[in-house]
């Protein structure tokens, strides 16, 4: 099953993106 892997990768990318470009909330 490559669902967990995909979700984990997506979460990781999102975290990195947010860390690299933190949004002003």
mmCIF file of the C-alpha atoms, coordinates in Angstrom:
data_MODEL
# 
_entry.id   MODEL 
# 
loop_
_atom_site.group_PDB 
_atom_site.id 
_atom_site.type_symbol 
_atom_site.label_atom_id 
_atom_site.label_alt_id 
_atom_site.label_comp_id 
_atom_site.label_asym_id 
_atom_site.label_entity_id 
_atom_site.label_seq_id 
_atom_site.pdbx_PDB_ins_code 
_atom_site.Cartn_x 
_atom_site.Cartn_y 
_atom_site.Cartn_z 
_atom_site.occupancy 
_atom_site.B_iso_or_equiv 
_atom_site.pdbx_formal_charge 
_atom_site.auth_seq_id 
_atom_site.auth_comp_id 
_atom_site.auth_asym_id 
_atom_site.auth_atom_id 
_atom_site.pdbx_PDB_model_num 
ATOM 1  C CA . UNK A 1 1  ? 0.000  0.000  0.000  1.00 0.00 ? 1  UNK A CA 1 
ATOM 2  C CA . UNK A 1 2  ? 1.526  3.308  -1.043 1.00 0.00 ? 2  UNK A CA 1 
ATOM 3  C CA . UNK A 1 3  ? -1.132 5.489  0.496  1.00 0.00 ? 3  UNK A CA 1 
ATOM 4  C CA . UNK A 1 4  ? 0.634  6.157  3.764  1.00 0.00 ? 4  UNK A CA 1 
ATOM 5  C CA . UNK A 1 5  ? 3.846  6.897  1.912  1.00 0.00 ? 5  UNK A CA 1 
ATOM 6  C CA . UNK A 1 6  ? 2.079  9.415  -0.316 1.00 0.00 ? 6  UNK A CA 1 
ATOM 7  C CA . UNK A 1 7  ? 0.314  11.102 2.597  1.00 0.00 ? 7  UNK A CA 1 
ATOM 8  C CA . UNK A 1 8  ? 3.564  11.250 4.554  1.00 0.00 ? 8  UNK A CA 1 
ATOM 9  C CA . UNK A 1 9  ? 5.408  12.763 1.590  1.00 0.00 ? 9  UNK A CA 1 
ATOM 10 C CA . UNK A 1 10 ? 2.650  15.328 1.097  1.00 0.00 ? 10 UNK A CA 1 
ATOM 11 C CA . UNK A 1 11 ? 2.692  16.281 4.769  1.00 0.00 ? 11 UNK A CA 1 
ATOM 12 C CA . UNK A 1 12 ? 6.481  16.542 4.684  1.00 0.00 ? 12 UNK A CA 1 
ATOM 13 C CA . UNK A 1 13 ? 6.406  18.770 1.610  1.00 0.00 ? 13 UNK A CA 1 
ATOM 14 C CA . UNK A 1 14 ? 3.717  20.949 3.144  1.00 0.00 ? 14 UNK A CA 1 
ATOM 15 C CA . UNK A 1 15 ? 5.734  21.321 6.334  1.00 0.00 ? 15 UNK A CA 1 
ATOM 16 C CA . UNK A 1 16 ? 8.843  22.237 4.369  1.00 0.00 ? 16 UNK A CA 1 
ATOM 17 C CA . UNK A 1 17 ? 6.916  24.716 2.223  1.00 0.00 ? 17 UNK A CA 1 
ATOM 18 C CA . UNK A 1 18 ? 5.370  26.348 5.267  1.00 0.00 ? 18 UNK A CA 1 
ATOM 19 C CA . UNK A 1 19 ? 8.748  26.432 6.999  1.00 0.00 ? 19 UNK A CA 1 
ATOM 20 C CA . UNK A 1 20 ? 10.430 27.935 3.949  1.00 0.00 ? 20 UNK A CA 1 
ATOM 21 C CA . UNK A 1 21 ? 7.572  30.374 3.420  1.00 0.00 ? 21 UNK A CA 1 
ATOM 22 C CA . UNK A 1 22 ? 5.704  30.995 6.693  1.00 0.00 ? 22 UNK A CA 1 
ATOM 23 C CA . UNK A 1 23 ? 2.382  32.739 6.145  1.00 0.00 ? 23 UNK A CA 1 
ATOM 24 C CA . UNK A 1 24 ? 1.324  35.780 8.149  1.00 0.00 ? 24 UNK A CA 1 
ATOM 25 C CA . UNK A 1 25 ? -1.823 34.802 10.019 1.00 0.00 ? 25 UNK A CA 1 
# 
